[in-house]
């Protein structure tokens, strides 16, 4: 009897060892399903609230008493923190970079690529973000959620509208520069283009309003770079090809011929 009892115990142990251990519950993450719904062709309501911020692992110091050299040095993310940040958190910190808007739009003589390159050279956060394989996903998550805040009942003379518009401009510019600077995957390119098209359709609801800056020039800039990244031959469709001002966000780039080409290419490539 003891022999059978031992056998049963050993057999039970064998089964328990052979069984795969249960995985611990995955921690809850903030998930936005905008990209999946866009790919499915759904005119979706993102349902995203403001992207959760939580407490940053690192934040920019008080810069008010610093000269420009000290200012730049203080804005660098310490390496021991920089390389340990998740891509999502790193994107969040980069979007809060104190000089981001002025560097891109105010200090470049009308050429945003010039401003981008200066930013890229001077800020280690942007360099690290664009070296990450999932950089596009981190930026798109913020972009898709900001776009959903644009609605027909949003007063265009309100501080909320200006804040949302400026944030969207930044994100579209960064997405365009990412495609200009980095080797993006075809999947990332298509996801970016889908999101930018959805953003454009939201933005055109403000046509005719002087506060809207319609069309959002950054959207055309980003979509132009996305189109030629997906299909390099598309460059042949643009007047002056690579010298077309849309690729540098130069002053006076918006003209009906270039805009129509970008819209035509965008819908062709995502369908």
C-alpha positions in Angstrom: 0.0 0.0 0.0 2.9 2.3 0.9 4.4 1.6 -2.5 1.2 2.7 -4.3 1.0 5.8 -2.2 4.6 6.7 -3.1 3.8 6.1 -6.8 0.8 8.5 -6.7 2.8 11.2 -5.0 5.6 10.9 -7.5 3.2 10.9 -10.4 1.5 14.1 -9.1 4.9 15.8 -8.7 5.7 14.8 -12.3 2.5 16.4 -13.6 3.0 19.5 -11.6 6.6 19.9 -13.0 5.4 19.3 -16.6 2.7 21.9 -16.3 3.8 25.4 -17.5 3.9 27.8 -14.6 1.2 30.4 -14.6 2.3 33.8 -15.8 1.9 36.7 -13.4 -0.8 39.2 -14.3 0.5 41.7 -16.8 0.6 45.2 -15.3 -2.1 47.5 -16.7 -0.7 49.9 -19.3 -2.4 52.9 -20.9 -3.4 51.6 -24.3 -4.7 53.6 -27.2 -6.2 51.5 -30.0 -6.4 54.5 -32.5 -3.9 52.9 -34.9 -5.7 49.6 -35.1 -9.0 51.3 -35.7 -7.5 53.6 -38.3 -6.1 50.6 -40.1 -9.5 49.0 -40.1 -10.9 52.1 -41.8 -13.1 53.1 -38.9 -14.0 56.7 -38.4 -13.3 56.3 -34.7 -13.7 58.2 -31.5 -10.3 57.6 -29.8 -11.7 57.7 -26.3 -8.3 58.8 -25.0 -8.1 61.2 -22.2 -5.0 63.3 -21.8 -2.0 61.0 -22.2 -1.2 60.0 -18.6 1.8 61.8 -17.3 2.4 60.5 -13.8 5.5 61.7 -12.1 8.5 62.1 -14.4 11.6 60.2 -13.6 13.5 63.4 -14.4 12.4 66.9 -15.0 14.0 70.1 -16.3 15.5 72.4 -13.7 14.7 76.0 -13.1 16.3 77.8 -16.1 15.4 81.4 -15.2 18.8 82.4 -13.8 21.0 80.6 -16.4 22.8 82.0 -19.4 22.4 80.3 -22.8 25.4 77.9 -22.3 24.2 76.9 -18.8 20.7 76.7 -20.1 21.6 74.1 -22.8 23.7 72.0 -20.4 20.9 72.0 -17.8 18.4 70.6 -20.4 20.5 67.5 -21.1 19.1 64.3 -19.6 21.7 62.6 -17.4 22.9 59.5 -19.2 22.1 57.1 -16.3 18.5 58.2 -16.6 18.3 58.7 -20.3 19.1 55.1 -21.2 16.8 53.7 -18.6 13.7 55.6 -19.7 11.0 53.8 -21.5 10.4 55.2 -25.0 7.0 56.4 -24.0 8.4 58.3 -21.0 11.3 59.6 -23.1 8.9 61.0 -25.8 7.0 62.7 -23.0 10.1 64.4 -21.7 11.2 65.4 -25.2 7.8 67.0 -25.8 8.3 69.1 -22.6 11.7 70.3 -23.7 11.6 74.1 -22.8 12.9 75.3 -26.2 11.2 72.8 -28.5 8.7 75.2 -30.1 11.1 78.1 -30.5 13.9 75.9 -31.8 11.6 74.4 -34.5 9.5 77.4 -35.5 11.2 80.6 -34.5 14.9 80.3 -34.9 15.3 78.7 -38.4 14.7 81.4 -40.9 11.7 79.7 -42.3 13.4 76.4 -42.8 12.3 73.8 -40.3 14.9 71.2 -41.3 17.6 73.7 -40.3 15.9 74.1 -36.9 15.5 70.3 -36.5 19.1 69.7 -37.2 20.1 72.3 -34.6 17.8 70.7 -32.1 19.1 67.2 -32.9 22.7 68.3 -32.3 22.0 70.2 -29.1 19.5 67.9 -27.2 20.5 64.4 -26.3 16.9 63.4 -25.5 15.8 63.8 -29.2 18.8 61.9 -30.4 18.1 59.0 -28.1 14.4 59.0 -28.9 15.0 58.8 -32.7 17.5 56.0 -32.1 14.7 53.9 -30.5 13.0 51.3 -32.8 9.6 52.2 -31.3 10.0 56.0 -31.4 7.2 56.3 -34.0 4.7 54.5 -31.7 5.6 56.7 -28.8 5.0 59.9 -30.8 1.8 58.6 -32.5 0.2 57.7 -29.2 0.4 61.4 -28.1 -0.6 62.6 -31.6 -3.7 60.5 -31.9 -5.0 61.6 -28.6 -4.4 65.3 -29.2 -6.1 65.1 -32.6 -9.3 63.8 -30.9 -9.4 67.1 -28.9 -10.2 69.0 -32.1 -13.9 69.3 -32.4 -16.3 71.6 -34.2 -17.4 73.1 -30.9 -13.9 74.0 -29.7 -13.7 77.8 -29.7 -10.7 78.8 -31.8 -10.0 82.0 -29.8 -9.7 80.0 -26.6 -6.4 79.3 -24.9 -7.3 75.6 -25.1 -7.4 75.7 -28.9 -4.1 77.5 -29.1 -2.5 75.0 -26.8 -3.9 72.0 -28.6 -3.0 73.5 -32.0 0.6 74.2 -31.0 1.0 70.7 -29.5 -0.3 69.1 -32.7 2.1 71.3 -34.8 5.0 70.1 -32.7 4.0 66.4 -33.0 3.4 66.6 -36.7 6.8 68.4 -37.2 8.5 65.7 -35.1 6.9 62.9 -37.0 8.0 64.5 -40.3 11.5 65.0 -39.1 11.6 61.4 -37.8 10.8 60.2 -41.3 13.3 62.6 -42.8 16.1 61.5 -40.4 15.5 57.8 -39.6 15.0 54.5 -41.2 11.3 53.9 -40.4 9.6 50.5 -41.1 6.9 50.3 -43.7 4.4 49.5 -40.9 5.4 52.6 -39.0 5.2 54.7 -42.1 1.7 53.5 -42.9 0.5 54.0 -39.3 2.0 57.5 -39.3 0.3 58.3 -42.7 -3.1 57.0 -41.5 -2.9 59.1 -38.4 -1.8 62.2 -40.3 -4.7 61.8 -42.8 -7.1 61.5 -39.9 -5.5 64.6 -38.3 -5.9 66.5 -41.6 -9.6 65.7 -41.8 -10.0 67.0 -38.3 -8.0 70.1 -39.0 -10.0 71.1 -42.1 -13.1 71.7 -40.0 -11.5 75.0 -39.0 -11.1 76.2 -42.6 -11.7 79.9 -43.0 -10.9 80.7 -39.3 -7.9 83.1 -39.1 -6.8 81.5 -35.8 -6.6 78.0 -37.2 -3.6 78.4 -39.5 -5.5 76.1 -41.9 -4.2 74.0 -43.5 -1.8 73.0 -40.7 1.4 73.3 -42.6 3.1 70.8 -40.4 0.6 68.1 -41.5 1.5 68.6 -45.2 5.2 68.6 -44.3 4.9 65.3 -42.4 2.7 63.7 -45.0 5.1 64.7 -47.8 8.0 63.0 -46.0 5.9 59.9 -45.2 4.8 59.5 -48.9 8.4 59.6 -50.3 9.5 57.2 -47.5 6.9 54.7 -48.4 7.4 55.1 -52.2 10.5 57.1 -53.1 9.3 57.5 -56.7 6.5 59.7 -55.4 9.1 62.5 -55.4 8.7 62.8 -59.2 5.1 64.0 -58.8 6.2 67.1 -56.9 7.0 70.4 -58.7 10.8 70.9 -58.4 10.9 67.4 -56.8 13.2 67.3 -53.8 13.6 71.1 -54.0 9.9 71.6 -53.4 9.6 73.8 -50.3 7.2 71.4 -48.6 10.1 69.1 -47.7 11.8 71.8 -45.7 8.6 73.5 -44.4 9.8 76.7 -46.1 7.9 79.9 -46.1 5.3 80.0 -48.8 5.1 76.2 -49.3 1.4 76.0 -49.4 0.0 76.1 -52.9 -2.9 74.3 -54.3 -0.8 72.1 -56.7 1.4 70.8 -54.0 -1.4 70.4 -51.5 -3.5 68.4 -54.0 -0.5 66.1 -54.8 0.0 65.4 -51.1 -3.7 64.7 -50.6 -3.9 62.4 -53.6 -0.7 60.5 -52.6 -1.9 60.1 -49.0 -5.2 58.5 -49.9 -3.7 56.4 -52.6 -1.0 54.9 -50.3 -3.3 54.1 -47.4 -5.9 52.4 -49.6 
